[in-house]
Amino acid sequence: MTDPNVTKCLFPVAGLGTRFLPVTKEIAKEMLPLVDRPIISYGVEEAIESGCRDLIMITGRTKRSIEDYFDSSFELESVLRERGRTDLYEKIHAISEMANILYVRQREPLGLGHAVLCGEPFCRDGYFGVILPDDVFVSDTAVMAQLIEVHRRLGGTVVALEEVPRSEVSRYGIVQSELAGGNVHRILDMVEKPSPEEAPGNLAIMGRYVLSPAIFPLLAERHVGTGGEIQLTDAMKRLPRTEPVWGLVYRGRRFDCGTQKGWLAANVRLALEDPELSSVVFDIVDGFRREIRPCPKRDDRI
């Protein structure tokens, strides 16, 4: 019998972050701050909360800062102890103790499917999670934990779903499904970034997966799909032939930190929910409003 527990989670973080250039020329996009910690920390905390013990980072050449962040910092910790900053020392030390984190280099930018394939040596023995850290979720129960609960109950692969406007379906993998009960759908087919006319619906796959190890032989075929890359969706759409694939319309809120606008909006929204930072945001807005002068009437213009 297959072990229903999911204890390993992949983080594909080898992307170049071109939407944030030039800052991402040397800084990993995943290390950009989201209020009080880097973007990737939210995904790592979610995986740990969901019971994942081994985290596998699929990295690239410019991602050393991720490794450094989750590593111990002997010099900094020593200085904090010497200065009596016990609170900060404990906070910094806890980062390196969060989980067992392994790193694998994705040598070529061949797409999400290829990034997942790079994790095969660590995940071939059972179901595993995948977290795309660009999607930051805020929820009472971690979204990955919600997917794992469906997997334990029904078996098979599980993906997070969200209803999106028809005009935006070309940004996502879109599923064709039938309602299986509650907020769970049985997935029949999926299409990567279809046009609104070609989309089978408007339920989109978001950045959380519980995947079967059966995905690896399919990815190993290296079928090139949309954008000239090895798409995870193209391999996943073949899984229903051998096992059930479920979609869960998750409970919670998602912040798209993969674009400058989404990242900025996430910082503002989360800051507004922080008792100490919300007043700063309101002060800035009030100050900006006071600086705005009404536009002169046409007849008053020189």
C-alpha positions as CSV (number, residue, x, y, z in Angstrom):
1,M,0.0,0.0,0.0
2,T,1.3,3.5,-0.9
3,D,2.2,5.6,2.0
4,P,-0.3,8.5,2.2
5,N,2.1,10.8,4.0
6,V,3.9,13.5,1.9
7,T,7.2,14.3,3.6
8,K,9.2,15.8,0.6
9,C,8.6,19.0,-1.2
10,L,10.3,20.5,-4.3
11,F,10.9,24.2,-4.8
12,P,11.7,25.1,-8.4
13,V,13.6,28.3,-7.9
14,A,16.0,28.4,-10.9
15,G,14.2,31.0,-12.9
16,L,16.0,34.1,-14.0
17,G,13.5,36.6,-12.6
18,T,13.6,38.8,-15.8
19,R,10.4,40.6,-14.7
20,F,12.3,42.2,-11.8
21,L,15.5,43.2,-13.7
22,P,17.9,44.8,-13.0
23,V,17.6,44.0,-9.3
24,T,17.5,40.3,-10.0
25,K,20.8,40.4,-11.9
26,E,22.5,39.4,-8.7
27,I,19.7,38.9,-6.2
28,A,17.4,35.8,-6.4
29,K,13.8,36.9,-7.1
30,E,12.7,34.5,-4.3
31,M,14.8,36.6,-1.9
32,L,13.0,39.8,-2.5
33,P,11.4,41.0,0.8
34,L,7.7,40.4,1.5
35,V,7.1,42.6,4.6
36,D,9.5,41.0,7.1
37,R,11.1,38.0,5.3
38,P,11.9,36.9,1.8
39,I,9.3,35.5,-0.5
40,I,10.6,32.0,-0.4
41,S,10.3,31.8,3.4
42,Y,6.5,31.8,3.1
43,G,6.6,28.7,1.0
44,V,9.1,27.0,3.2
45,E,7.0,27.7,6.3
46,E,3.9,26.3,4.5
47,A,5.7,23.1,3.6
48,I,6.9,22.6,7.2
49,E,3.4,23.3,8.6
50,S,2.1,20.7,6.2
51,G,4.4,18.0,7.5
52,C,7.1,18.0,4.9
53,R,10.5,17.2,6.5
54,D,12.8,17.2,3.4
55,L,12.8,20.3,1.1
56,I,14.6,20.1,-2.2
57,M,15.5,23.4,-3.9
58,I,16.0,23.2,-7.7
59,T,18.3,26.1,-8.1
60,G,20.3,27.9,-10.8
61,R,23.7,29.7,-11.1
62,T,22.5,33.0,-9.5
63,K,20.6,31.5,-6.5
64,R,23.4,31.2,-4.0
65,S,21.7,33.8,-1.8
66,I,18.9,31.2,-1.1
67,E,21.4,28.7,0.2
68,D,23.1,31.4,2.3
69,Y,19.8,32.5,3.8
70,F,18.8,29.0,5.1
71,D,22.4,28.2,6.2
72,S,23.8,29.0,9.6
73,S,25.5,32.4,10.0
74,F,28.2,31.9,12.6
75,E,29.6,35.4,12.5
76,L,26.3,37.2,12.7
77,E,25.0,34.9,15.5
78,S,28.2,35.4,17.5
79,V,27.9,39.2,17.2
80,L,24.3,39.1,18.3
81,R,25.1,36.9,21.3
82,E,28.0,39.2,22.4
83,R,25.8,42.2,22.2
84,G,23.1,40.6,24.2
85,R,20.5,40.6,21.4
86,T,19.0,37.3,22.4
87,D,15.8,37.9,20.6
88,L,17.5,38.5,17.2
89,Y,19.9,35.7,17.8
90,E,17.1,33.2,18.3
91,K,15.2,34.5,15.3
92,I,18.3,34.2,13.0
93,H,19.4,30.8,14.4
94,A,15.9,29.4,13.9
95,I,16.1,30.0,10.2
96,S,18.9,27.4,9.7
97,E,17.0,24.9,11.9
98,M,13.7,25.1,10.0
99,A,14.1,22.0,7.9
100,N,16.4,19.6,6.1
101,I,17.1,21.5,2.9
102,L,18.9,20.0,-0.1
103,Y,20.0,21.8,-3.3
104,V,20.1,20.5,-6.9
105,R,21.3,22.6,-9.8
106,Q,19.1,22.9,-12.9
107,R,21.9,23.5,-15.5
108,E,19.6,24.7,-18.3
109,P,16.4,26.8,-18.1
110,L,14.2,24.2,-19.8
111,G,10.9,24.9,-18.0
112,L,9.0,23.8,-14.9
113,G,8.6,20.2,-16.0
114,H,12.4,19.9,-16.4
115,A,12.9,21.5,-12.9
116,V,10.6,18.9,-11.4
117,L,12.5,16.2,-13.3
118,C,15.7,17.4,-11.6
119,G,14.3,16.3,-8.3
120,E,13.7,12.7,-9.3
121,P,16.6,11.2,-7.4
122,F,15.1,12.5,-4.1
123,C,11.4,11.9,-4.9
124,R,11.0,8.8,-6.9
125,D,9.9,6.6,-4.0
126,G,6.6,8.2,-3.2
127,Y,4.2,11.2,-3.6
128,F,5.8,14.6,-3.1
129,G,4.8,18.2,-2.9
130,V,5.7,21.0,-5.3
131,I,5.6,24.6,-4.2
132,L,6.1,27.5,-6.6
133,P,7.2,30.3,-4.3
134,D,5.9,33.1,-6.5
135,D,2.4,32.2,-5.3
136,V,2.2,33.2,-1.7
137,F,-0.9,31.8,0.1
138,V,-2.3,33.1,3.4
139,S,-4.8,30.7,4.9
140,D,-5.9,29.3,8.3
141,T,-4.8,25.8,7.1
142,A,-1.8,25.7,4.8
143,V,-2.8,25.2,1.2
144,M,-0.3,22.3,0.9
145,A,-1.8,20.7,3.9
146,Q,-5.2,21.0,2.3
147,L,-3.9,19.1,-0.8
148,I,-2.3,16.5,1.3
149,E,-5.6,15.9,3.1
150,V,-7.3,15.2,-0.2
151,H,-4.5,12.9,-1.2
152,R,-4.8,10.9,2.0
153,R,-8.5,10.6,1.5
154,L,-8.8,9.9,-2.2
155,G,-5.2,9.0,-3.3
156,G,-3.7,10.2,-6.6
157,T,-2.3,13.5,-7.6
158,V,-3.8,16.7,-6.3
159,V,-3.4,20.3,-7.6
160,A,-4.6,23.6,-6.2
161,L,-7.3,25.3,-8.3
162,E,-8.6,28.9,-8.5
163,E,-11.4,30.4,-10.6
164,V,-10.0,33.1,-12.8
165,P,-11.6,35.6,-15.2
166,R,-12.0,34.1,-18.7
167,S,-9.9,37.0,-20.0
168,E,-6.9,35.7,-18.0
169,V,-6.9,32.0,-18.8
170,S,-4.0,32.4,-21.2
171,R,-1.7,33.0,-18.1
172,Y,-2.3,29.6,-16.5
173,G,-2.8,25.9,-16.9
174,I,-6.6,25.4,-17.2
175,V,-8.4,22.2,-16.3
176,Q,-11.4,20.4,-17.7
177,S,-13.1,18.7,-14.7
178,E,-16.2,17.4,-13.1
179,L,-17.3,18.2,-9.5
180,A,-16.6,15.3,-7.2
181,G,-18.0,16.8,-4.0
182,G,-17.5,19.9,-2.0
183,N,-14.6,21.9,-3.4
184,V,-12.9,18.8,-5.0
185,H,-12.9,18.3,-8.8
186,R,-11.9,15.2,-10.7
187,I,-9.6,16.4,-13.5
188,L,-10.3,15.0,-16.9
189,D,-7.9,17.1,-19.0
190,M,-5.8,20.2,-18.8
191,V,-4.3,22.7,-21.2
192,E,-1.3,25.0,-20.7
193,K,-2.0,28.7,-21.3
194,P,-4.9,28.3,-23.8
195,S,-6.6,31.2,-25.5
196,P,-10.0,32.2,-24.0
197,E,-11.7,30.5,-27.0
198,E,-9.8,27.3,-26.6
199,A,-9.9,27.0,-22.8
200,P,-12.1,24.1,-21.4
201,G,-13.1,26.3,-18.5
202,N,-11.8,28.9,-16.1
203,L,-10.4,26.8,-13.3
204,A,-6.7,27.5,-13.2
205,I,-3.9,25.4,-11.6
206,M,-2.1,27.5,-9.0
207,G,1.4,26.9,-7.6
208,R,0.8,23.9,-5.3
209,Y,0.9,20.2,-6.3
210,V,1.0,16.8,-4.7
211,L,2.5,14.7,-7.5
212,S,2.9,11.0,-8.1
213,P,6.3,9.7,-8.9
214,A,4.7,8.4,-12.1
215,I,5.2,11.9,-13.4
216,F,9.0,11.3,-13.8
217,P,9.0,8.9,-16.8
218,L,6.5,11.2,-18.6
219,L,8.8,14.2,-18.0
220,A,11.8,12.2,-19.0
221,E,10.4,12.0,-22.5
222,R,11.3,15.7,-22.7
223,H,8.3,16.7,-24.8
224,V,8.6,20.4,-25.7
225,G,5.4,22.3,-25.2
226,T,4.3,25.9,-24.9
227,G,7.1,28.5,-25.0
228,G,9.6,25.9,-26.2
229,E,9.9,24.4,-22.6
230,I,9.1,21.1,-21.0
231,Q,5.8,21.9,-19.4
232,L,4.6,20.1,-16.2
233,T,1.0,20.4,-17.4
234,D,1.7,18.4,-20.6
235,A,3.0,15.5,-18.5
236,M,0.3,15.7,-15.9
237,K,-2.5,15.6,-18.4
238,R,-1.5,11.9,-19.1
239,L,-1.7,10.9,-15.5
240,P,-5.5,10.3,-15.5
241,R,-4.9,7.3,-17.7
242,T,-3.3,5.4,-14.8
243,E,-4.5,7.1,-11.6
244,P,-7.0,9.8,-10.4
245,V,-6.0,13.4,-10.6
246,W,-7.9,15.8,-8.3
247,G,-8.2,19.5,-8.2
248,L,-9.0,21.3,-4.9
249,V,-10.4,24.8,-4.9
250,Y,-8.3,25.9,-2.0
251,R,-9.4,27.9,1.0
252,G,-7.3,31.1,1.5
253,R,-5.9,34.1,-0.3
254,R,-3.2,34.1,-3.0
255,F,-0.7,36.8,-3.7
256,D,1.1,36.7,-7.1
257,C,4.6,37.8,-6.3
258,G,5.9,36.8,-9.7
259,T,5.4,40.3,-11.1
260,Q,6.4,43.8,-9.8
261,K,2.8,44.9,-9.5
262,G,1.8,41.7,-7.7
263,W,4.8,41.8,-5.4
264,L,4.2,45.5,-4.5
265,A,0.5,44.9,-3.9
266,A,1.3,41.9,-1.7
267,N,3.6,44.0,0.4
268,V,1.0,46.7,0.9
269,R,-1.9,44.3,1.6
270,L,0.1,42.3,4.2
271,A,1.6,45.5,5.8
272,L,-2.0,46.8,6.3
273,E,-2.7,43.6,8.3
274,D,0.3,44.3,10.6
275,P,-0.6,46.4,13.6
276,E,2.7,48.2,13.6
277,L,3.0,48.7,9.8
278,S,-0.5,49.6,8.9
279,S,-0.2,53.1,10.4
280,V,2.9,53.7,8.2
281,V,1.0,52.8,5.0
282,F,-1.9,55.1,6.0
283,D,0.4,58.0,6.8
284,I,2.0,57.7,3.4
285,V,-1.4,57.6,1.7
286,D,-2.6,60.6,3.7
287,G,0.6,62.5,2.9
288,F,0.3,61.8,-0.8
289,R,-3.3,63.0,-0.8
290,R,-2.3,66.3,0.8
291,E,0.4,66.8,-1.8
292,I,-2.0,66.4,-4.7
293,R,-3.4,69.7,-6.0
294,P,-6.5,69.8,-8.1
295,C,-5.8,70.0,-11.8
296,P,-6.5,73.6,-13.0
297,K,-9.4,74.3,-15.3
298,R,-8.7,74.5,-19.0
299,D,-9.3,78.3,-19.0
300,D,-6.8,78.8,-16.1
301,R,-3.9,77.2,-17.9
302,I,-1.2,79.3,-19.4
